[in-house]
Amino acid sequence: MQKMIVLDLDGTLLNNERKVSKKSIEYLKKLKEQGYIITIATGRFLAIYLKATYGASFANYIICDTGANCFNKQNNTYLYQNFVPKEIVEEALSCYTEKCKYIDVCIPNKLYKYSNTIIENSEYNGLC
């Protein structure tokens, strides 16, 4: 029977520099070699997660985008993707009020931060 270890990033795996330490990476790699399934569950976008973990060579799976996507790190494919339909995103954006600082909308390789206008358009190397 295989065993799975599921870890969060913030407050768990990331150090004060908001990166995974080399020591943690080596330890998780050893557990992976021993047959453990290493899974990271994060609300972060995949591209941001991969940067904070130096490519996540220690992980088998990544549950990301607040649970909307599950990525198989071993063969770099998605096991599961759940995109919000465009109509719902447009409706959510129409609900913007001054009490809401911004709304993030992520499509593959791009993250848009909206206020009452686009305030930032960032492209990431990798999948969003």
Secondary structure as UniProt FT lines:
FT   STRAND          4..7
FT   HELIX           9..13
FT   TURN            16..17
FT   HELIX           22..33
FT   TURN            34..35
FT   STRAND          37..41
FT   HELIX           46..52
FT   TURN            53..55
FT   TURN            57..58
FT   STRAND          61..64
FT   HELIX           65..67
FT   STRAND          69..72
FT   TURN            73..76
FT   STRAND          77..81
FT   HELIX           86..94
FT   TURN            98..99
FT   STRAND          103..107
FT   TURN            108..109
FT   STRAND          110..114
FT   STRAND          118..123
//
